[in-house]
Amino acid sequence: AQSVTQLDSQVPVFEEAPVELRCNYSSSVSVYLFWYVQYPNQGLQLLLKYLSGSTLVKGINGFEAEFNKSQTSFHLRKPSVHISDTAEYFCAVTKTSYDKVIFGPGTSLSVIP
Amino acid sequence: DVKVTQSSRYLVKRTGEKVFLECVQDMDHENMFWYRQDPGLGLRLIYFSYDVKMKEKGDIPEGYSVSREKKERFSLILESASTNQTSMYLCANSDRALGEQYFGPGTRLTVT
């Protein structure tokens, strides 16, 4: 069975500092990987996704993630965060577009002025 | 602008009541999903549907049922609400080809 681990439940970071949110998954087959963001009192929206091809994926709002098959990781990075990046971030995995999507428990990013 | 709408943002119900949560999408997507979101647990899949009148159990279907009579509408039903069903409920839909999910704003349900 697939599972997703987000090791950090809360990440505080100062404004304009870099940030990395970690995601590891377990699967014995090829997967599709996603990062979603949830701003306060809103639903989730897609930040970026990896389906195939280049392992470095760029998303919205300056975020990027790198797929590492050998380490089964898909860490999210941003070189300089803004106050507006304060939100909950979810990593997700699915085997195919027809399959259920498994979400991680989420990482709460707090950007400190 | 594409939309996924949920019937209520906040809802308070009493134990034992029958509760209907409705989700409507204007994206013409085949797949629709209901999740509940609880702190520290992330999103857990309750039910999903790949087509009209079709439904599949997710990871936590107990105490819930669903209805999908039209492609754009997917309803979640709590047959007899209990306090442990107090949660945030999120509806989503996806395009089968790409897998990306589109979420509604959520319904925060409190059962007293």
Boltz contact constraints between the chains, C-beta under 6 A:
constraints:
  - contact:
      token1: [A, 32]
      token2: [B, 99]
      max_distance: 6.0
  - contact:
      token1: [A, 42]
      token2: [B, 105]
      max_distance: 6.0
  - contact:
      token1: [A, 43]
      token2: [B, 90]
      max_distance: 6.0
  - contact:
      token1: [A, 43]
      token2: [B, 103]
      max_distance: 6.0
  - contact:
      token1: [A, 43]
      token2: [B, 104]
      max_distance: 6.0
  - contact:
      token1: [A, 43]
      token2: [B, 105]
      max_distance: 6.0
  - contact:
      token1: [A, 43]
      token2: [B, 106]
      max_distance: 6.0
  - contact:
      token1: [A, 44]
      token2: [B, 103]
      max_distance: 6.0
  - contact:
      token1: [A, 46]
      token2: [B, 100]
      max_distance: 6.0
  - contact:
      token1: [A, 94]
      token2: [B, 99]
      max_distance: 6.0
  - contact:
      token1: [A, 97]
      token2: [B, 96]
      max_distance: 6.0
  - contact:
      token1: [A, 97]
      token2: [B, 99]
      max_distance: 6.0
  - contact:
      token1: [A, 100]
      token2: [B, 45]
      max_distance: 6.0
  - contact:
      token1: [A, 103]
      token2: [B, 42]
      max_distance: 6.0
  - contact:
      token1: [A, 103]
      token2: [B, 43]
      max_distance: 6.0
  - contact:
      token1: [A, 104]
      token2: [B, 42]
      max_distance: 6.0
  - contact:
      token1: [A, 105]
      token2: [B, 42]
      max_distance: 6.0
  - contact:
      token1: [A, 106]
      token2: [B, 42]
      max_distance: 6.0
